[in-house]
């Protein structure tokens, strides 16, 4: 399975450059997993889906910074939108591009609430390409004051099962049944991913989040499987515990420093990642990615399209930039990743340029230019 990843040569090299758990790019955007990618003539081809809302603005921010840093990445861009399902040809082309390139950078696509015939493009692309692991990083960033200090945890979410299986039907008028699917195979591979991530990034504890006291079969299987996998890592020094999801939500907002790596089924991960974003400053600074055996897609960790500020040039591009740095580490472009990460950290720490969500009045463009000046 994934256990061999922990001792991979690429990780050892990256770790020697950055150091474990220091305030560096390895902490903000750590090593995840080795997945193939498309490379030709020393340059990488990456699929880019800017997304809805502020997607075009924050994607443009990444492209501008990459050009300024001479990052050897060429984009295949697809302006897919979730606001319409009348023609999904462009979406299918974007999925084929990701199949070909193996690596993508993506903004968030809108999913309508009331349209029954419109499935979520975000969920579809993760399931079609079996990107089973979602990783969201919640960490205090110097220069961005928040209520809680010392927050630094990773949320690992199973991406393909659970309540997002999409199996719903009306069994009788006024009666709807929605099936939650949990499998041992799916639970085992996400549990292994969590422990391997902990090993690769010098983390000390993995916490399984569940509701096995009520959903005794489904969440009971998830918890049982995580416990069995934890036994295989007993000699690694990584501690394991578990917590019921409602208690975990309270613990997150009262004492988030107790968490290190959290692993959980699909829906809980969606909710907990939003709580985590609120703890460290909001959706504008949370990086994330989706990983499978063959494909990797990097996107902001808190899945908000920001439609209310679309086109106003006020969005904080940090989450998209940090996600792209995560992608550069994945591609092995560690020097470029470190250079951009240090520039972003310097911009936030200096505090001279702040977007509205950071308590300032600067534009997205101002933020990008300040990052470039710090390269």
RAMOJO-V487888 format. One record per run of one state. SS is the DSSP state (H for helix, E for strand, - for the rest). FROM is the first residue (numbers start at 0). TO is the last residue. Records with the same first field share a line. If there is no record, write none. Layout:
BEGIN
SS: FROM-TO / FROM-TO
END
This chain:
BEGIN
-: 0-1 / 7-7 / 18-23 / 28-37 / 40-41 / 49-53 / 69-71 / 77-87 / 101-101 / 106-119 / 128-131 / 139-150 / 158-160 / 172-173 / 181-182 / 200-203 / 210-216 / 232-232 / 236-237 / 258-259 / 264-264 / 280-281 / 285-285 / 291-294 / 300-305 / 309-316 / 331-332 / 350-354 / 358-362 / 373-374
H: 2-6 / 8-17 / 24-27 / 54-68 / 88-100 / 120-127 / 183-199 / 217-231 / 233-235 / 244-257 / 265-279 / 282-284 / 306-308 / 317-330 / 333-349 / 355-357 / 363-372
E: 38-39 / 42-48 / 72-76 / 102-105 / 132-138 / 151-157 / 161-171 / 174-180 / 204-209 / 238-243 / 260-263 / 286-290 / 295-299
END
